[in-house]
Amino acid sequence: MKTFMDEDFLLTNRFAERLYHAFAEPLPIIDYHCHIDPADIVQDRSYDSVTDLWLGGDHYKWRLLRANGVPEEELTYAIKDDPWLVFKHFAAALPRAAGNPIYHWSHLELKRYFGIDKPLSPETAEEIYARCNEKLKEASMSARGLIAQSNVKLICTTDDPIDSLDEHRRIDADPTCNVSVLPAFRPEKAMDIRDAGFADYARKLAEVSGVNIIDFPSFCEALDVRIEYFHAVGCRTADHSLDSAIYAESTPSERGAAVSDALNGKPVDAVAAEKFRTAVLLHLGRHYRALGWVMQIHFGVMRNNNARMYEKIGPNTGFDAMNGNGRPERLARFLDALERTGDLPKTVLYSLNPNDSEIIASIAPCFMTDGGIRGKIQLGAAWWFNDTKTGMEKQLTDCANNSLLGNFVGMLTDSRSFLSYVRHEYFRRILCNFIGTLMDNGEYPEDIDMAGGIVRDICYFNTLGFFNFDIEAKE
C-alpha cells in the first residue's frame, strides 16, 4: 500500500518515477493563462491570513463549501471579517472530498508552501491554521516569494483591450522582480454586442485607441490599435471565452447595421450578434497571424446559472457549469475561413464539455499545414471542470490518439491564486505516469531519454517555442 501523497504520488511504476523526478520535477513553470492580478505582483502583496491567500479568490473551493451546507454569510462574506470561521468550514468539508482534485491540490499546497504533511480535518484545523499564519510572516510567502518558490519564469495575465497595462510596464522595469509578467489580449467585452454596456465600452475603446468608432471597420481599427499596443508591451497571445464555438457568414451591411444599432442603444438579435462576433474574431485572427501570436479559444461554458447569487456577488464566484451545446463542428468552418486566405494563427482550443475533446483533437490535424510549426492547432489542457486526474488522462489520451502527444504545449493554472502552481506538479505527475505506463506495458520503448525528452518538451520547451516567449531577456 502506498503512503498518502508521498514523493511518488500518482506514479505507479518505475518508469513514471524516473520520468517525473529526473525530467519533469526540475523544470521551471510557464503559466501562459491565468487570472492573477498583476497589481499584486507590483506591490509584492503579503497576506495576514491563510484564509485570504488560500480561499479568498478560489471559487473551486467555494463550491465545495457550499456543497457542504455552508451559508454564504459564513463564506465569501466572512473571508475578510472572520477568516478562522471560513477556514474551519473548509477543514470540515475537505475530508468529504475524496476523489476530488481539490483534495489533492489543497494538500500539495499545504506541503509545498507551508511544510505541512498532516491531512486537514476538523481535528487538525486549529493547529494547521496557526502554523500557516505564522509561516505567512516570512518574506518568502509574499506574492513574489510564492512565485519564486514555485520556480515560475513567466506568467500571462488576462487583460481587456482598454487596459492601460501600467502594472506590466512597472514589473518589466523593476530589476528586483525576476518573473516575466505579460498581458494576454482578452476582447470579451468587445465581442458581446448584445450586452447593455456595449455602447459605453465602445466609447472607452475609442478613447484609448484614438479611433472614432462609427461603423464596423472603425471598430476593428480600434481593436487593431490596441493589439499593436499590447504587442509592444510583450503580449504574444489572445484569449477568447465563448459560450459555444461560433461561425456565421455576414455581409458588410449586416455587420454595419449591428454596430450601428448597438452604438445607438438598440437591441441586436442573436443571429446578428453571432455574425458580428464571427466577423470580429476572423479579423482578429488575421492580425494575430501577422504578429505571430497564439489564439486561444475557450468554449462550452454555461455562466451565472444562479441569478440570485449573481446579483449579490457577481460573476466568477462558483456558479458556472459546462454546457451541452459547444457546437465544435463550427470550429472547422471557422478555422477553414482563416486557412483559405493563409491567415490562420497558431491556435489552442479548449472545451469545457469533455465530450467535445475527441472532436477537437480530430479537427486540429486538418489544419496543421504550415511547415515548420509543430502542433499548430492544439487540443488545449484539460480545462476547469476537466482539470481532474481523469480529465487530464482523457485529454492526454485524446491528444495521443489523434495527433502527436510530444507536441502538446502542456499545463496552465487558469487561476486567481498564487498557490495554484501545484496544479503544474499535479499535471506533470499524471503526464509522467501516462507515458511511464505505456513503457511499463510494452507500448513504448524502454528508452528513458527519448520518453524524458517528450516529458521535458510538454512541461516547458514546447510552450516556450510555441508562444515565442523570450524569458532570457528578463533573467
N, C-alpha and C positions, 0 to 999 in steps of 0.2 A: 504494500500500500504506500502511495506517495504522501509525503508531508504536505500540508496545506501551503500552497503558494511558495514553495522553496525555489532555489535558484534554477531548477529545471521545470518550473511551472509551465504547463501546456506543451512540453517537449516530451514526446512519448517514445523516442528511440535514440540510439547513439548518434545517428546522422543528424537528427534535428538538434541535438545538444551541441554538436560541433559547429553546425552552421550558425546557430544563434550566438554562442559565446565567442567564436573566432571571427565571424564575418559581420553579423548584424549588430551585436551589442556595442561595439566600439564606435560605430558611425555617428556623426552628428545628425541633427534633425533640420530638415527644411519643412516648415509648416506653410504650405502655399495657399491655404484657405482657412481663415479663422475670423472670429468676430471680436477679437481683442481691441480695446480702446487704446489707440496709440498715446493718448494723453497720460495713461497710467505708466507708460514706459518713459515718457519725457520727465514726469515727476518722480520716477522711481518709487511708485506707491508702496507704502507699507501697510500692514494690517494689524489691528489691535485684537481681533477675534478670529479664530479659525472658522467660525460660522460665516463671517463676512467673506473670507477668502474661499472657503470650500463650498458654501451653499448659496452665497449671495447672488450669483448670476447663472447658476446651473439649473436650468429648468428640467433637465433629465432627472435630477434628484428630487425636484419639487413634485414631479409626477408620482414618485414612489411614496412621498409623504402623504399626498392627497389620497392615494390608493389605500394607505393605512389608516385613513379616517381623520387625519389632522385637519382641523378647520383653518381657513385662510388667515384668520386673525392671529393664529399661532404659527404662521408660516411666513409668507412674503411680507406681511405687515409687521412681523416681530423680529425680522433678521437684524435690524439695527437696534431696536429697543430692548429685546430680550434674547440675546444670542444663545444663552445657555438653554432656554426653553426649546428653541428650534433644533439645536444640536441634540438635545435629549430625545426629541421626537425622531430625529434621523437614526439615532442609535437604537431606538425601538423598532424602526421599520426595516433597517438593513438586514438583520438576521433572517427576515422572512423573504429576502430577495434571492433565494437560491436559484441559480441558473441565469440570473440577470447580469449582464456585463457590468452594471454599476457596482455590484458586489465585488467584482474583481478590480475594477478601476479604483474604487474607494480604498481598498486595502493596499493596492500598489501605491496610491498617493500617500497613505499613512506611512508606508515602509520607506519609500524613496525620499520623501521630503521631511518626514518627522522622525524617522528611525524607529517606528512602532511596528512590532510584529504581531501584537495581540489582535484578535478579531474584535471589531467594535460591536458592542451589545449593551443592553441596559446596565449590566453588571460592571462593564469596563468604561462606561461613558464618562464618568466624572474624572477618572484618572487620565484618560486619553485627552479629554478637553483641556485639563490643566497642563499636561505635557505639551500639547500643540500650542497653546497660547504662550507658554514660556519659550518655546522654540521660535515663535514669531518675533521675539525681541532681537533675534540675531540679524545682522545686516544681510546675510545670505538669503533671507526669506522675503526680501523686497521683490518687486516685480522684476527688476533686472537680475537680482540674485537668483530667482527661480528659473529665469531663462538661462542663465549661465550654468546652474546646476544641471539643467536638462540637456546641455550641450546643443542648444538651438543656435543655428547660424543665420537663419533668415526666416522672417515672418511676413506674410502678405495679409494685410487687414482688408476690410470691406468698406468701400468708400463711395459716396454718392458723387455724380459728376459735378455738383455745385460745391463740394467740399473744398476748403482752402488748401488742405494738405500741409498746413503750417507745422503740425506736430512731426510729420515725416521729415520736413526740412530741418527741424531742430535736432531730431535724432541723428540725421545724416551728418550734421555739422558738429556733433558732440563727440570729442575724442575719447570720452570716458565710457561711451556706450558701444559695446563690441558686437552687437547684433544688427544686421541689416533689417530694417522695417520698411517694406514697400507698400504702396497703395495698390488696391485692386479696383478696377472700374466696375461699379455696380449700378447700372442705369435703370433700376427697377421702377422708380417713380416716373422716369421719363417715358416709360412704356405703358404706364397704367392710365390710359387716356379716359377711362370711364370714372376714375376717381374724382371726387368732388373738388379736390385740391389741385387738379392738374393745371388749371389756368394760372394759379398762383405760382406753382412750381415752374411753369414755362417762363413766367416773368423773371423769376430768380435766375433761371438758366440764361435768359437773355442778358441780364445784368452782368453776371460773372464772365460770360463769353464775349460780350461786346457786340453781339449779333441781334439785330431787330427781328424777332420771330413773328412772322406774319403768315407763313404757309409751311407746307411740308419740307421743301428744300431748305428754307432758312432754319427750320427746327433741326434738321440733320446737320446743317453747317455749324450750328451752335454746339452740338454734341461733338463734332469733329474738332472744334477749337479746344474743348475740354479734354478730348483724348490726347491731343498733342501736348497739352499742359501736363496731364498725368504722366505721359511718356518721359517728359523732361525731368520729372521727379522720381523716375525709376520704375514706374508701373510697367509690367510685362504680361499682365493677364487681366481679363474681364470675366465677370461672373454674372449669370442671368438666372433668376429664380422665376420659374413659370409654374402655373397650376398644371398644365399639360404641355406636351410638345405642340408647336404651332406651325402651320403653313397654310396661307390663303393668298392667292394672287390678287392683285389690285391694279387699277388704272390710276394715273396721276390725278384725275379729277376726284376719284373716290378718296384717295389719301388727303387731297386738299380739303375736301368737304369735311372729313373727320377732324382735321386740325382746326379748321375754321369754327366748327360747331363747339369743340372743346374750349377753344380760347374765348368764345363768347358765352360760355356757361350753358350751352345747350347739351342735352343728353346725346350720347353716342351709343348706338346699339351694339350688341355683342358681335355681330357679323362684321360691321365696320371696324370695330376695335381690333378684331383678330387680323384683319387686313392691314391695319395701321401697324400693329406690333410686328407682324411678319416683315413688312417693308422696312421698319426701323432696324430690326435685327439683321436683315440682309445687308443693309447699308453699313451697319457697324461691323459685321463680319468682314466685309471688304476692306475696311480701314484696319482692322486687326491684322489681316493678312499682310497688308502693305508694311506694317510696322514689325511684323514677326511675333505678335502677341499670341497667347493661347486663349481661346474662347472656352469658357466653362458654362455648361447649361445644366441646371438642376430643375427637375420637374417631378410631378406626381404627388404633390402635397395638397392637402385639404386644410386650409388655415382657419384659425379663430372659430373653432366649432362651438365653443361655449360663449354665446353672445353676452350673457350677464357678466362673466368674468372678463371678457374683452373690454367691456365698458368700464369695469372697475380698475384693471391693472394693465390693459393694453396688450399688444402683440408680443410674440416670442416669450411667453410665460408658461408654456407647457400645455397648451390647448390645441395643438395641431395634430394631424394624423396623416397617414398615407391614403391616397385616393385610388380608385379603380379605373380611372379614366385618363391615364397618362398619354394615351394615343401615340405610342412610339413609332407607329407607321408613318406619322407625319415627319419624323426625323429624316427619313430617306429623301423625301421630297425637298425638305429644307436644305439638307447637305448637297443634294444634286443641283439645286438652283445656284449655289455658290461654286460648285465644282465645274458647272458648264462654262463659266466665264473665267475659270482659273483663279477664283477669289476665295477658295475655302481655306481658312486658317487651321492651324493645329487646334484640335478640339477635344475636350474631355466631357463625357456625357454621364449624367447620374440620374437614376430614377429612384424615388422613394419606395416604389412598389417593386418588390423583388421579382414579381412575375415578368417585369419588363427587362430584367437583366440579360437573359439569354438573347432576347430580340435585339437589344442594343449591341451585344457582343457579336451578333451575326451581321448587323448592319455595318459596323465600323470598318471591317476589311474591304467593303465595297468601295471605299473612298480613300484608301491608302495608296494613292497613285503618284505621289511626289517622290522621286528618287532622292535619297539622302536623308529622309525623315523617317526614323524608326517609330512605328506606332503612332502615326499622325492623328488618327482618330481613336480615342481611348474609351473603354468602359471604365468609368471612374471608380474610386474606392467605395466600398460599402458605406452608404450614407445614412446618417441619423438613426432611424429605427432599424437600419440594417447593419450598423457597426457593432454587431454582436459576434460571438465566436462562430455561430453557424452562418450568419450573414457574410462574414469575411471569407469563410471557407467556400461558400457558394459563389461569391464574386471571383475568387481565385480559380475555382473550377470552371466557371463560365468563360473567363478570360482564357484559361489554358485550352479549353475545348474548342474555342472558336478563333484564336489568334496566337500570338507569341507572348506567353507569360513573361518572358525575360525582358520585354519592352515596357512593361507596366510602370507607371510613374508613382505608384505607392500611396502612402497614407497621408492624411491631413487630420487636424483636430476638429474643425468646424465648431469651435468652442469659444466661450467668453471667459474661460478660467485659465489662470497661469499654472494650474496644477494638471491640466489635461494632456500634457505632453506624454504622460504614461500611456496614452492611447497608442502612441507610436510603438512603445515597447510591446504592448498587447498585440498589435498587428504583427510586429516583427517575429514574435514567438509563434504566432499562428502561421505566418508565412514559412518560417523555417521548419515547422512541423509538417506543413503541407508538402514541401519539397523533400524533406527527410523521409517522410512516409513513402513517397514514390521510390526513393532509393532503397528503403528497407524492404519494400515489396518486390524489388527487382524490376520496377517500371522505369527507372532512370539509372544510369551507370553509377557505380560507386566511385565517382571522381569528385572528391570533396572540393577541389579547387574550381572545377567547372561549375558545380552547383553553387559554391560560395560566390562565384562571380555573378551569378544571377541574383543571389540574395543582396549583394552589395549594390548592384545596379538598381534593383527595385526599391531598396531602402533609401538610396541617396543619389547616386550618379545619374540615373535616368531623369529624375526630377530636375537636377541641376542643368542638364543639357537641353531637356525638352522646353523649359521655360526661359532658357538663355539668361540665367541668373549669374551675376558677377559678384560672388561672395568675397573673393580675394581683395577686391577694392576696399571693402570695409575693414577687413582684417589688417 
